[in-house]
Amino acid sequence: QVLKSRLEACTLDEFLEEAWTAAWEVDCQFQKTQNGLELLTKRFQQKAIISWNQHQRGHASSEFANMLYSNLHPCPNSCGRNCRGQMYIDPADGPAILMLPQPDTLGSTYAYSGAHVRILNGAGEVSSVREEEINKGLGYAFLVGHLENFSLMQKYYFTPGVHSNLRYRGHDPAILTILDSSYNGESMCVGAPNQNLIDAGNYHAVFNTSSSCHGPCTLQSDDMPAYWTLGRELHTVGASKATLDHRGKPMGTVTVDVNMGVLGKSFLDSLGFSPSVYALIVERSGRIIYLTPVARAFIFGDRVEEDIIYNVDGSVRCSTDRPHDCTWKPRKSIKILAAADKTLFSGVDFSPVLEDMFGPSGANCSTNVLSKMVKYPKTNYDGVWSNTSAMHLVSFCTLVSVPEWGLIIGTTFMDVADAASMAVAPEELIVDPSKHQMQEIIGNQVTLTNTGRVTLPFQVDKAHADFVHIEPQQGVLLPDQSVIIHVTLHNVSALRSGTSFSGVLTVRGNTQKSRGTCFRKAAHVRLSVTVPKWSWTPVQRFVIFYGEWVFGIAVVMATVVLARLAYTLTRRYFQQEARKSNIVSEAMQSTKLLPYPMVLIAASEFKRLGRLVSHEEVRHVSTWLDSIDEVKAFCSKNHVVFVSHQWTAFDCPDPTNIQYKAMLMSIDTLQHQEDWEEENIFLWVDFSSIPQKHSPTQAAAINSLTVYASNVSAFVVVAPEVQHHQLPDLCNKASYQQRAWCRAEQLAHLLAVGSRNMYLAEDGELTPLSDIDDWLTQSIYVFNGNLTCCRRKHEGMAKCDKELLRTPMLGLWAQLNERCSLDRKEQPARRSIAGGSQSEKLRRIDHVYEEISKKLDEVFPREFNFECPDGHVEKRQLFGDLLTRLPQPGDDQEEDGA
C-alpha cells in the first residue's frame, strides 16, 4: 500500500497531525511483519506436535526414511563451493529443504551435534554418527516439507516488494528452507554460517544449551519476541522470531527480509505535506536504520554516498557470489549523533531528540508524536556547506512493534510558516472624480496573487460605504494564480462637493472554506476618494435665481441644526465630565478595595512542592486575605515576597523548572540577607495565586495586581535566560522588561514603597534593581511597554489593556502624590539628592515622585492609538486631563476653613 497523497501542512498543528498519520502507517507495516511471523511460528509448533504424535504411533518407519533418502539431491553445479548440505525435494511439490545430516552414499556426510555442524569425510567415520541424529534430521525434514504452501499466507500478511526471502532456519537439527517460493536450486546456494538471524546476545540466550530455555521451562510463542537486525544487503533489515517444538523448546527461527528502500520509497520518501519534509528511522543508540534522500542531504550532505551511511566500518559483506575474504556479520550504519561534527556535516545535534524519544515521557507512533525545534548550524547548497543556520521542526515517536527503534519526521520551520501567503497590488487606490469627467461610475482594479503553496479561498471585506462595489467578493486561487478584483464607485455625482472619503478593503482567507484557516494574515488596500469643488451646475444657477428663498430656508434650518448641535455638544460635555469624575472616583477607591482576595503560599510549602503548582492544586494549603485591611495587617507581621516572571510555554509557566530554582534561590538569599524566619515568609506567584480555570475570578485577580504588589515586603523579578518551549524566542530579563503588565507590577510596588527591596533573580544571584542602570527608569513607562492585545490588533476586544491599567495606575499616583505632598509640609527643609544615576534617585518614594513629576506626559500619556483588526487606527483618550482632577493635599482643610 502506497501512502496516499497529502495536502501540504500550512500550520504547525497540521504538520504534526500529518506526521503522526505517516508514523502510524509506517508502524503498521512493521506490526504487519510481526503479525505474519507470529502466525508462522504458531503453525510450526502445531506441525511439530503432529509430527511428534505420528512418530509416537510408528509413522516414522524405515520405509519412510528410505522414501526420504530417495528424494535427496546434491546442490546445483552453479553453486560451486557455496553450497552446504543436501537438498530434499518433496514429491508433493512442497518447498525444497537444505538439510543436515545426509546419507554417506550421496557424498560428504553431515551430522548435527551440539552447536556446530561437523563434516564426515569418509565412510569409516559414518559409524560415529548416532542413528538418532539422522532420524531427528529426517523427521524435521518431513515436518517442514509437509507444511502448506505459504505463498497465499504471504499475500495476506506481507507486502510484495517490501517483504521477501521468507525462510525457516532450524537449529536442532540444522535445516534451511525457503518458504515464499517453489523449488529453485540456486535459492539454496547459501554460504553463510548456519546461525539464526538474531543478534549474538539473544542467540545464545535462546539456543545455548546452558540457557533456561533448555531446562525444565515450557515457553509459549508470545514469550519469544521478534528480533530486528540490519541485513547484509543495502537497505535491508531482517525480522526473526523463534519457533518452538512440541515440548515448548526453541527449535529454530522464521525470518523475513524487509526492504527498507522499497518501504521508504512507498511510505517516507514522498510524504508531500511540506516541500522540505524528510524522515529517518534510528535505533536507541542513534544508529541509522533508514533515512530518506532529503534527510541525507540536510543532515550529512547530498554528496555523502549511501555506503558511508549504511556501511560505516567499510567491511566487505559476504554473499552467495562471494563467500570468502569477507564478513557474514550484519552491516553497521553511522549514528545520527555523528552529524554534530560541523567540520564534516551539518552540525545538528539530535541528542535531545533521542533523549525525549526514548525517555520515560516519550510517545509511541500509534497514539501520538512529540515535537521539538532543532537548529541546523550549517545548510547544504548543491553539495557545498554554508554557515547559514536554520531552524527545523521535528516530530518523533517510537515504533510500537520495535520499541528500540524510533521514527523522526522533520522540515524547515520556514516551509511551514510560509506555506500560506498572499499579496495585493496596488496597496492604495486614490480616486479623483474630476479626472473621470465626474462620471456616475468609476472603475478601478486590484490584483490579488496567491504567493503561497496552498490553495487560497479568499474573501474581500469592504469599508462601510454604499457607493463602493466589489466584484468578485469571494473566490479560490491556486498557488501562483492571480485574479483581478474590480473596485467600482457608483453615484459619484451624489457625493458632496469638496468632501473626501478613506477606507480599507481587507482581503483574507475564507474560514468557511477548506484551507481558509491557513491564511491568518490578511492583505489590505487603502481607498481614498476626494471630490473637488465643482464649477457652475444647474443647482448653483437655481440658487442664483432663487437665492433669497434658499437663504431664508437655510437660516431656519441652520438655526435648528445649531440648536441641536449645541444641545448635543452640551450633553456630550457633561457626559464626558461625569465619565472623568467616575474614573477619578474609581481610581481613588482602587487602592482601598480588593476585587479578589490576595492568595499566598508559605515558603516551606513552596519548597516542598518542587515545582510551580496551579492555584487549584494548592488552594487548600494557601493563605487567603479578603480585604485590604487584612492584607496590610498580615504583611506588617510577616514577610511577603511578590514574584514577577514571564511564562516560557503556552500551557505551562515553567516547563524546564529553571525559573522555579531561581525563585528558591531568591527566598534563601532574602532569608539570609534580611535575617527572616522561614515560617514568616510567604510568596505571591501568579500560577499559584491567580485562578487558572475560572475566567471571571481570574480577571478580578489580575485587576488586583497593583494592590498586591504595593503591599509586599520584597519584589523579585525572576528572569533567568530560558528558551521558549514552543517558540524560537529567548526569554530573559530584556523580554521581561518589555512587557507592560510586568512594568505595571513593578511601578505599583515602586509607587508604594520605593525600590529599596526590589531585586532581579538571574544567573544564581539576587541583584537590587536600583543597581542596574536604567532598569527602574524603564519601569515607570508602563504604557510604552508591549501588550498582547495591541499585537493582535484588539481582535474581539472593545477596550485595550491600557484602558484597564489606567484606573489602578491613576489611583497609585494619587496616593503617592498625597503622601509626598504631606511629607514636604512636615519636612520643608528636606532636599533631593543632587547626584547619582536615575536608578539611584528612585531608591526612595519621594525620589520616585520627583522623577515621575518631571515626565508626567510620558508616564501618563494623554492619548493613544487604538488599532482595529481591519487596520483602521483610532486615536483614543487615555489620561487626558485626569491628573489635574485628582484631589490635592489640603483641599479638605480649605473646605473646612471656608
Secondary structure, DSSP 8 states (H G I E B T S, - for coil): ----------SHHHHHHHHHHHHHHHHHHHHHHHHHHHHHHHHHHHHHHHHHHHHHTT-S-HHHHHHHHHTEE---GGGGGG--SEEE--TTS---EEES---GGGSSEEEEETTEEEEE-SGGGGGGS-HHHHHHHHHHHHHHHTS--SHHHHHHHS-BTTEEEEEEEESSS-EEEE-SSS--GGGG---S-S--SS-HHHHHHHH-TTSGGGTT----GGGS--EEEE-SSTTEEEEEEEEE-TTS-EEEEEEEEEEHHHHHHHHTTT--SSTT-EEEEEETT-BEEEE-HHHHHHHT-TTS-HHHHH-TT---B--SS--SSSB-S-----BGGGGG-TTTS-----HHHHHHHHSTT--BTTT--EEEEEEES-EEETTEEES--EEEEEEEEE-SS-TTEEEEEEEEHHHHHTSS-EEEE-SEEEE-GGGGTT-S-EEEEEEEEE-SSS-EEEEEE--S-TTEEEE-SEEEE-TT-EEEEEEEE--GGGS-TT-EEEEEEEEEE-TTSTTGGG--S-EEEEEEEE-------HHHHHHHHTHHHHHHHHHHHHHHHHHHHHHHHHHHHHHHHHHHHHHHHHHHHHTT--SS-EEEEEHHHHHHH-S---HHHHGGGSEEE-SHHHHHHHHHHSEEEEEE---SSSS-S-TTSHHHHHHHHHHHHHHHHHT--GGGEEEEEHHHHS-SS-HHHHHHHHHTHHHHHTT-SEEEEE---EE-SSSS-EESHHHHHTBHHHHHHHHHHHHHH-STTEEEEETTEEEEGGGSTTHHHHHT-GGGSB-HHHHTTTTT-SS-HHHHHHHHHHHHHHHHHHHHHHHHHH-TT-----SS-HHHHTSSHHHHHHHHHHTHHHHS-SEEEEE-TTS-EEEEESSTTGGGGS--TTHHHHHHH-
